[in-house]
Amino acid sequence: MKPARQSEILDDTAKKIIEQLQEDGRRPYGTIGKSVGLSEAAVRQRVQRLIQNGVMQIVAVTDPMQVGMFRQAMVGIKVHGPLEPVADALAEIEEIDYVVICAGRFDLLCEVVCQDDDHLLDVLSRRIRTLDGVRDLETMSYLKLHKQSYQWGTR
C-alpha cells in the first residue's frame, strides 16, 4: 500500500476538522461531523489518519505558571561545528520544550521552562553550556506571556 500524499490527507474537510479540534480538543466526533458534513465514524477515521501521518496531535496545553513553572526563557545558541548533534542533545533536556535550527544571529533557538531563577541557572550553566559544540548563548527571560496560539495551518 503506498502512503497517502499530503494533499490527500489535508483537504478542506480535514482542515475544518482540525479547526474544530483547535477550538476544543475534546469536542465529540458527532458534533464535528455535523459541522463538516460527515458521520461520526468518518470523522474518527480522518482524525486517526491525521494523527498517524503526523499532521496533528491532540494534547493538553498547560499554563506553566499554573503548574509551578515560574521562569521561562528563550535561549539563542551559537554552535561550533555540526548543528544536529547539539540540537539532539538539547532535545533530550526535560526543561526544554522545543528546539529550532535557524538562520540568522543564532544557530539554534530553544525554549526553557523552569521552576525559578535557580533552576534556570542550573539548566543554562550545567546542562546547556557544557554541551560539546556550544560556543555562545544568549538568554531572553520572559516577563509576561502576551500571546500564545496553536491555531495555524488551516486558514
Phi and psi in degrees as GROMACS dihedral restraints (atoms count N, CA, C in turn):
[ dihedral_restraints ]
;  ai    aj    ak    al  type     phi  dphi    fc
    3     4     5     6     1   -85.4    20    10
    4     5     6     7     1   145.5    20    10
    6     7     8     9     1   -65.3    20    10
    7     8     9    10     1   149.1    20    10
    9    10    11    12     1   -69.2    20    10
   10    11    12    13     1   144.8    20    10
   12    13    14    15     1   -75.4    20    10
   13    14    15    16     1   152.9    20    10
   15    16    17    18     1   -56.2    20    10
   16    17    18    19     1   -39.2    20    10
   18    19    20    21     1   -66.5    20    10
   19    20    21    22     1   -28.8    20    10
   21    22    23    24     1   -73.0    20    10
   22    23    24    25     1   -32.8    20    10
   24    25    26    27     1   -79.2    20    10
   25    26    27    28     1   -41.8    20    10
   27    28    29    30     1  -107.9    20    10
   28    29    30    31     1    61.1    20    10
   30    31    32    33     1   -83.3    20    10
   31    32    33    34     1  -177.4    20    10
   33    34    35    36     1   -61.3    20    10
   34    35    36    37     1   -37.1    20    10
   36    37    38    39     1   -65.9    20    10
   37    38    39    40     1   -43.4    20    10
   39    40    41    42     1   -60.6    20    10
   40    41    42    43     1   -40.3    20    10
   42    43    44    45     1   -62.9    20    10
   43    44    45    46     1   -39.0    20    10
   45    46    47    48     1   -66.5    20    10
   46    47    48    49     1   -38.5    20    10
   48    49    50    51     1   -63.1    20    10
   49    50    51    52     1   -45.1    20    10
   51    52    53    54     1   -60.2    20    10
   52    53    54    55     1   -43.9    20    10
   54    55    56    57     1   -59.1    20    10
   55    56    57    58     1   -41.3    20    10
   57    58    59    60     1   -61.5    20    10
   58    59    60    61     1   -44.3    20    10
   60    61    62    63     1   -72.2    20    10
   61    62    63    64     1   -28.0    20    10
   63    64    65    66     1   -67.8    20    10
   64    65    66    67     1   -32.5    20    10
   66    67    68    69     1   -72.4    20    10
   67    68    69    70     1   -38.8    20    10
   69    70    71    72     1  -156.1    20    10
   70    71    72    73     1   104.4    20    10
   72    73    74    75     1   -65.3    20    10
   73    74    75    76     1   -11.2    20    10
   75    76    77    78     1  -105.9    20    10
   76    77    78    79     1     9.3    20    10
   78    79    80    81     1   -60.3    20    10
   79    80    81    82     1   131.2    20    10
   81    82    83    84     1   -62.3    20    10
   82    83    84    85     1   144.2    20    10
   84    85    86    87     1   -61.1    20    10
   85    86    87    88     1   -32.5    20    10
   87    88    89    90     1   -63.2    20    10
   88    89    90    91     1   -41.4    20    10
   90    91    92    93     1   -65.6    20    10
   91    92    93    94     1   -43.3    20    10
   93    94    95    96     1   -62.4    20    10
   94    95    96    97     1   -44.2    20    10
   96    97    98    99     1   -56.5    20    10
   97    98    99   100     1   -44.0    20    10
   99   100   101   102     1   -61.2    20    10
  100   101   102   103     1   -37.5    20    10
  102   103   104   105     1   -71.4    20    10
  103   104   105   106     1   -34.0    20    10
  105   106   107   108     1  -107.3    20    10
  106   107   108   109     1    -0.5    20    10
  108   109   110   111     1    81.7    20    10
  109   110   111   112     1    31.5    20    10
  111   112   113   114     1  -127.8    20    10
  112   113   114   115     1   164.4    20    10
  114   115   116   117     1   -75.5    20    10
  115   116   117   118     1   163.0    20    10
  117   118   119   120     1   -58.0    20    10
  118   119   120   121     1   -43.3    20    10
  120   121   122   123     1   -63.2    20    10
  121   122   123   124     1   -40.3    20    10
  123   124   125   126     1   -65.6    20    10
  124   125   126   127     1   -39.2    20    10
  126   127   128   129     1   -64.6    20    10
  127   128   129   130     1   -44.5    20    10
  129   130   131   132     1   -56.8    20    10
  130   131   132   133     1   -45.7    20    10
  132   133   134   135     1   -63.4    20    10
  133   134   135   136     1   -43.1    20    10
  135   136   137   138     1   -65.1    20    10
  136   137   138   139     1   -42.3    20    10
  138   139   140   141     1   -62.1    20    10
  139   140   141   142     1   -44.6    20    10
  141   142   143   144     1   -59.5    20    10
  142   143   144   145     1   -41.8    20    10
  144   145   146   147     1   -66.4    20    10
  145   146   147   148     1   -39.9    20    10
  147   148   149   150     1   -62.4    20    10
  148   149   150   151     1   -39.8    20    10
  150   151   152   153     1   -69.4    20    10
  151   152   153   154     1   -48.0    20    10
  153   154   155   156     1   -60.8    20    10
  154   155   156   157     1   -33.1    20    10
  156   157   158   159     1   -88.5    20    10
  157   158   159   160     1     5.2    20    10
  159   160   161   162     1    74.5    20    10
  160   161   162   163     1    15.2    20    10
  162   163   164   165     1   -72.8    20    10
  163   164   165   166     1   -35.1    20    10
  165   166   167   168     1  -151.0    20    10
  166   167   168   169     1   165.9    20    10
  168   169   170   171     1  -131.0    20    10
  169   170   171   172     1   153.0    20    10
  171   172   173   174     1  -113.5    20    10
  172   173   174   175     1   113.4    20    10
  174   175   176   177     1  -137.1    20    10
  175   176   177   178     1   161.6    20    10
  177   178   179   180     1   -88.4    20    10
  178   179   180   181     1   125.4    20    10
  180   181   182   183     1  -101.6    20    10
  181   182   183   184     1   124.9    20    10
  183   184   185   186     1  -104.5    20    10
  184   185   186   187     1   159.6    20    10
  186   187   188   189     1   -89.7    20    10
  187   188   189   190     1   113.6    20    10
  189   190   191   192     1   -52.0    20    10
  190   191   192   193     1   -37.9    20    10
  192   193   194   195     1   -63.4    20    10
  193   194   195   196     1   -34.8    20    10
  195   196   197   198     1   -75.1    20    10
  196   197   198   199     1   -18.0    20    10
  198   199   200   201     1  -110.9    20    10
  199   200   201   202     1    21.5    20    10
  201   202   203   204     1    85.5    20    10
  202   203   204   205     1    14.2    20    10
  204   205   206   207     1  -107.2    20    10
  205   206   207   208     1    90.5    20    10
  207   208   209   210     1   -91.1    20    10
  208   209   210   211     1    -4.5    20    10
  210   211   212   213     1  -127.6    20    10
  211   212   213   214     1   119.2    20    10
  213   214   215   216     1  -121.7    20    10
  214   215   216   217     1   147.7    20    10
  216   217   218   219     1  -152.0    20    10
  217   218   219   220     1   147.7    20    10
  219   220   221   222     1   -95.7    20    10
  220   221   222   223     1   133.0    20    10
  222   223   224   225     1  -119.5    20    10
  223   224   225   226     1   120.4    20    10
  225   226   227   228     1   -94.4    20    10
  226   227   228   229     1   129.5    20    10
  228   229   230   231     1  -124.5    20    10
  229   230   231   232     1   132.7    20    10
  231   232   233   234     1  -101.5    20    10
  232   233   234   235     1   135.7    20    10
  234   235   236   237     1  -118.4    20    10
  235   236   237   238     1   142.8    20    10
  237   238   239   240     1  -102.9    20    10
  238   239   240   241     1   118.7    20    10
  240   241   242   243     1    98.3    20    10
  241   242   243   244     1  -162.2    20    10
  243   244   245   246     1   -62.9    20    10
  244   245   246   247     1   140.1    20    10
  246   247   248   249     1   -79.5    20    10
  247   248   249   250     1   -38.8    20    10
  249   250   251   252     1   -58.7    20    10
  250   251   252   253     1   -43.5    20    10
  252   253   254   255     1   -61.3    20    10
  253   254   255   256     1   -36.4    20    10
  255   256   257   258     1   -70.9    20    10
  256   257   258   259     1   -42.9    20    10
  258   259   260   261     1   -60.1    20    10
  259   260   261   262     1   -42.3    20    10
  261   262   263   264     1   -61.9    20    10
  262   263   264   265     1   -42.9    20    10
  264   265   266   267     1   -66.4    20    10
  265   266   267   268     1   -39.9    20    10
  267   268   269   270     1   -63.5    20    10
  268   269   270   271     1   -40.1    20    10
  270   271   272   273     1   -62.7    20    10
  271   272   273   274     1   -21.6    20    10
  273   274   275   276     1   -82.9    20    10
  274   275   276   277     1   -12.3    20    10
  276   277   278   279     1   -80.1    20    10
  277   278   279   280     1   122.1    20    10
  279   280   281   282     1   -56.5    20    10
  280   281   282   283     1   -38.2    20    10
  282   283   284   285     1   -75.3    20    10
  283   284   285   286     1    -8.4    20    10
  285   286   287   288     1   -96.7    20    10
  286   287   288   289     1   121.5    20    10
  288   289   290   291     1   -98.5    20    10
  289   290   291   292     1   -16.0    20    10
  291   292   293   294     1  -156.5    20    10
  292   293   294   295     1   154.2    20    10
  294   295   296   297     1  -133.5    20    10
  295   296   297   298     1   132.7    20    10
  297   298   299   300     1  -127.0    20    10
  298   299   300   301     1   128.3    20    10
  300   301   302   303     1   -86.1    20    10
  301   302   303   304     1   128.6    20    10
  303   304   305   306     1  -140.3    20    10
  304   305   306   307     1   173.3    20    10
  306   307   308   309     1  -109.3    20    10
  307   308   309   310     1   157.4    20    10
  309   310   311   312     1   116.5    20    10
  310   311   312   313     1  -147.2    20    10
  312   313   314   315     1   -61.6    20    10
  313   314   315   316     1   -34.8    20    10
  315   316   317   318     1  -117.7    20    10
  316   317   318   319     1   154.4    20    10
  318   319   320   321     1   -84.9    20    10
  319   320   321   322     1   -33.9    20    10
  321   322   323   324     1  -136.9    20    10
  322   323   324   325     1   147.0    20    10
  324   325   326   327     1  -124.7    20    10
  325   326   327   328     1   140.9    20    10
  327   328   329   330     1  -144.0    20    10
  328   329   330   331     1   151.4    20    10
  330   331   332   333     1  -104.5    20    10
  331   332   333   334     1   131.4    20    10
  333   334   335   336     1  -114.3    20    10
  334   335   336   337     1   132.2    20    10
  336   337   338   339     1  -121.9    20    10
  337   338   339   340     1   118.7    20    10
  339   340   341   342     1  -131.7    20    10
  340   341   342   343     1   168.1    20    10
  342   343   344   345     1   -72.0    20    10
  343   344   345   346     1   -40.5    20    10
  345   346   347   348     1  -162.0    20    10
  346   347   348   349     1  -176.4    20    10
  348   349   350   351     1   -63.3    20    10
  349   350   351   352     1   -37.9    20    10
  351   352   353   354     1   -63.0    20    10
  352   353   354   355     1   -41.7    20    10
  354   355   356   357     1   -63.3    20    10
  355   356   357   358     1   -44.8    20    10
  357   358   359   360     1   -60.9    20    10
  358   359   360   361     1   -44.7    20    10
  360   361   362   363     1   -58.1    20    10
  361   362   363   364     1   -42.4    20    10
  363   364   365   366     1   -63.1    20    10
  364   365   366   367     1   -45.2    20    10
  366   367   368   369     1   -63.2    20    10
  367   368   369   370     1   -44.3    20    10
  369   370   371   372     1   -66.8    20    10
  370   371   372   373     1   -49.2    20    10
  372   373   374   375     1   -76.1    20    10
  373   374   375   376     1   -42.9    20    10
  375   376   377   378     1   -99.1    20    10
  376   377   378   379     1   -19.4    20    10
  378   379   380   381     1  -116.1    20    10
  379   380   381   382     1   -35.7    20    10
  381   382   383   384     1   -92.2    20    10
  382   383   384   385     1   -52.6    20    10
  384   385   386   387     1   -60.8    20    10
  385   386   387   388     1   -25.1    20    10
  387   388   389   390     1   -86.3    20    10
  388   389   390   391     1    -4.1    20    10
  390   391   392   393     1   -69.7    20    10
  391   392   393   394     1   136.6    20    10
  393   394   395   396     1   -59.2    20    10
  394   395   396   397     1   130.0    20    10
  396   397   398   399     1   100.1    20    10
  397   398   399   400     1   -18.6    20    10
  399   400   401   402     1   -73.7    20    10
  400   401   402   403     1   118.5    20    10
  402   403   404   405     1   -97.9    20    10
  403   404   405   406     1   -41.7    20    10
  405   406   407   408     1  -157.9    20    10
  406   407   408   409     1   151.9    20    10
  408   409   410   411     1  -144.5    20    10
  409   410   411   412     1   154.9    20    10
  411   412   413   414     1  -130.3    20    10
  412   413   414   415     1   129.2    20    10
  414   415   416   417     1  -106.3    20    10
  415   416   417   418     1   130.1    20    10
  417   418   419   420     1  -118.4    20    10
  418   419   420   421     1    99.3    20    10
  420   421   422   423     1   -72.6    20    10
  421   422   423   424     1   138.8    20    10
  423   424   425   426     1   -78.8    20    10
  424   425   426   427     1   131.7    20    10
  426   427   428   429     1   -94.3    20    10
  427   428   429   430     1   -37.3    20    10
  429   430   431   432     1  -158.4    20    10
  430   431   432   433     1   133.6    20    10
  432   433   434   435     1   -80.9    20    10
  433   434   435   436     1   114.7    20    10
  435   436   437   438     1   -93.6    20    10
  436   437   438   439     1   -35.0    20    10
  438   439   440   441     1  -152.6    20    10
  439   440   441   442     1   137.6    20    10
  441   442   443   444     1  -143.3    20    10
  442   443   444   445     1   121.9    20    10
  444   445   446   447     1  -134.2    20    10
  445   446   447   448     1   143.7    20    10
  447   448   449   450     1  -120.1    20    10
  448   449   450   451     1    21.0    20    10
  450   451   452   453     1  -105.6    20    10
  451   452   453   454     1    75.9    20    10
  453   454   455   456     1  -129.5    20    10
  454   455   456   457     1   163.6    20    10
  456   457   458   459     1    88.5    20    10
  457   458   459   460     1     0.9    20    10
  459   460   461   462     1  -119.8    20    10
  460   461   462   463     1   -11.6    20    10
